[in-house]
């Protein structure tokens, strides 16, 4: 039984780590500030959730589990606030988002040509 | 007064749970910090406003479960886009905010930001402006599943009060 829990826990920890790396790759590959926020969103949510749940399985039923649960709760409440604060600050600083050609915003959009540089 | 007592009790339980060391000195320090926090909250006039029991019901747990499912779905979607950056088609969109209570509006804004693929840029009384990573994320938000779920959360609270 302990072995099964250990294996599940390690699977969760490792997938969490993989998603953290994917988030980091996304940060580098996405074209502009706003799209990069989405990439960091992966690290903020699924990566954090998987790692904390994996750690909870390691700690078993104890005060430690409760603390980890609280960490997760606070993380899930505060990270969207921080992300929103960043996005809001960028909007107020008049950072123009790179937008796709379709839709009404597409007209005033020279930045689009520079977008898919990493396409190949 | 009812809220002051409930807040103090909540803080005491929280402190006992995460302290784990039960010595007289730490009890005194814990008690002092609880009193300090309650005093600050009273001064800030947030007691009973911010932790209004409107959203405290079993529906909140159901909502979190549902949100977790959405999280996993949108995470996988955005992860796929990381490796196919050609498919990234960002756009801005506005969706209506149908909720009454401020807590529900904030929950909506936060949930939108929390799911990768959409980020809340601006939240006003009736409109939420968001940045979406691609067409699919945008459509998901415009479909309004999340707004309806939060309406459902809100209704329960009114019935109970």
Contacts between the chains, C-beta under 8 A, distances in Angstrom:
chain1	res1	chain2	res2	distance
A	19	B	75	6.9
A	19	B	79	6.8
A	22	B	79	4.9
A	22	B	82	5.5
A	23	B	82	7.9
A	25	B	82	5.6
A	25	B	83	8.0
A	26	B	78	7.1
A	26	B	79	7.7
A	26	B	81	7.7
A	26	B	82	3.9
A	29	B	82	6.2
A	29	B	85	5.1
A	30	B	82	7.6
A	30	B	85	6.6
A	30	B	88	6.4
A	31	B	85	7.3
A	31	B	88	6.6
A	31	B	90	7.8
A	32	B	90	7.6
A	34	B	90	6.4
A	34	B	119	6.7
A	34	B	131	4.8
A	35	B	88	6.0
A	35	B	90	5.4
A	35	B	133	5.9
A	37	B	119	5.2
A	37	B	131	7.7
A	38	B	78	5.7
A	38	B	116	5.1
A	38	B	117	5.8
A	38	B	118	7.8
A	38	B	119	6.6
A	38	B	133	4.5
A	39	B	78	7.1
A	39	B	82	6.5
A	39	B	116	7.7
A	41	B	75	8.0
A	41	B	78	7.0
A	41	B	113	7.7
A	41	B	114	7.5
A	41	B	115	7.6
A	41	B	116	3.5
A	41	B	117	7.6
A	41	B	119	7.4
A	42	B	75	5.5
A	42	B	78	5.8
A	42	B	79	6.2
A	42	B	82	7.8
A	42	B	116	5.3
A	44	B	114	7.8
A	45	B	71	5.3
A	45	B	75	6.2
A	45	B	114	6.1
A	45	B	115	7.7
A	45	B	116	6.5
A	46	B	71	6.3
A	46	B	72	6.4
A	46	B	75	3.9
A	46	B	116	7.9
A	49	B	68	7.5
A	49	B	71	7.3
A	63	B	17	6.6
A	63	B	18	7.3
A	63	B	20	4.8
A	66	B	17	5.4
A	66	B	18	7.1
A	67	B	17	7.9
A	67	B	18	5.5
A	70	B	14	8.0
A	70	B	18	6.7
A	76	B	114	6.7
A	77	B	110	7.3
A	79	B	114	7.3
A	80	B	109	7.8
A	80	B	110	4.4
A	80	B	111	7.6
A	80	B	113	3.7
A	80	B	114	4.5
A	80	B	120	7.8
A	81	B	110	6.8
A	81	B	113	7.9
A	83	B	113	5.2
A	83	B	119	6.1
A	84	B	109	6.8
A	84	B	110	7.6
A	84	B	113	5.1
A	84	B	119	7.1
A	84	B	120	5.3
A	84	B	121	8.0
A	87	B	113	7.9
A	87	B	119	5.1
A	87	B	120	7.2
A	87	B	121	5.4
A	87	B	131	6.8
A	88	B	121	6.7
A	88	B	122	7.0
A	91	B	121	5.5
A	91	B	122	7.0
A	97	B	90	6.0
A	97	B	92	6.7
A	97	B	131	6.1
A	98	B	90	6.0
A	99	B	90	5.6
A	99	B	91	5.5
A	99	B	92	6.9
A	100	B	89	3.5
A	100	B	90	6.1
A	100	B	91	5.6
A	100	B	135	7.9
A	102	B	89	7.4
A	102	B	91	7.5
A	103	B	91	5.5
A	105	B	91	6.7
A	105	B	92	5.9
A	115	B	88	7.7
A	116	B	85	6.6
A	116	B	86	5.1
A	116	B	88	7.7
A	118	B	85	5.2
A	119	B	85	6.7
A	119	B	86	4.3
